[in-house]
C-alpha cells in the first residue's frame, strides 16, 4: 500500500529526531574519550591550538604591513574650501549648492 505524503513526512521527522538523539549520545562518548586522553597526556588548550581561541597569524609569523590607498583627489570644491571626490553620498554642502542654483560643472575642482 502506498503511503501518503503526510505519512512520509511524519516518518522522516521521527527518523531525524532519532538520528539527532543518536548523534548526541555518540558525541558524549567522543567527548569523554577526548577528555580522558587530555588528562592522560596532560595536554593544554595551547597544545591543542585552542589557547584563547585566538584567530589570526601564529606567534612568530612575519607581519606584512597593509598597503594604504592613496587619498582620492577632490573632484568638486566650493568657495569655503569644502571638497568632495565625487564618490559616495553627496555631502550637504554640495546638495545645498545645487539647491542654490549651481550646477555640478560650476563646482569642478
N, C-alpha and C positions, 0 to 999 in steps of 0.2 A: 504494500500500500504506500502511495506517495505521501510524503509529509508536506504540510503547508509551510509557507514562508515564516509564519509566526512560530511554528513549532521548531523550525531550524534555528531561528534567531534565539529562541529560548535555550535551545541545546548549546548553541555557540556561547551564550552568556554564561551558562553553567560550566562549560569546559574552560572558558577564560578565567573564571573565578577559581576553579580547581588548579589551573596552571599557576596562577598568582600565589596561591597558598603553598603549592609545592616549591615554587621559586623562593619564597621567604624561608621555608624550612631548610632548603639547600644552602641558602646564603648564611643562615645561622651556623650551620656546620662548617662552612668555609671560614667564616669569621672566627669561630672557635679554634680551628686549626692554625689560622694565621696568628692569633694571639698566643697560642701555645709555642709556635716557632719563634715569635718575637721574644717571649720570656726565656726560652731555652737558649737562644743565641745572644741574648742581651742587646738586641737591636734598638736603635733610637729612631725618632722621626727623621733626623738628619740622614741616618743610614739608608732610609727608605726614600729619601728625596722629598720628604714632607715637612721639613723644618719651616715652620711659619707659613706653609702653603704659599711661599713666595713665587711670584711669576717674574719672568724676565731673564736676563743673562745670568749665567752661573758665575759664582765668585771666581775672580781671576781672569775672566773673559775680557778681551780688549774692548774698550768702548769706542764707538765710532760717533764722531760729532755729527749732529743733524745739520744738513745744509739749510741755511736760511734763504728764503726767497728775497730777491731784491725788492725794495719798496716800489710799488706801482707808480708810474708817472701820472701826475694830475692832468686830466683832460679838460676839466672845466674849472674856472676861477671867477670870483666876483671881486668887487672893489674893496670889500672888507678883509680880504685875504683868505676867505674860505676856499677850499678846493675839494674836488671830487674826481675819482678816476673814471667814472662812468660805469663802474661795475657795482652790482648790488642795488639795494634800495636807494632811491633818490633822497638826498639829505634835505632837511627842512629849508635851509637857505636857498637851495635850488628850486624847490617847489614854490617857495614864496616869490622868487624872482620870475618864474614863469607866470604866476598869478598876477604879478605886477605888469605883465605885458612883454617881458623879454622873451627872446627865442633862444633855444639851446645853442644856436650858432653864435649868438651875441656873447655867450659865456665861455666860448672855447679858449683854452689857455694858449 
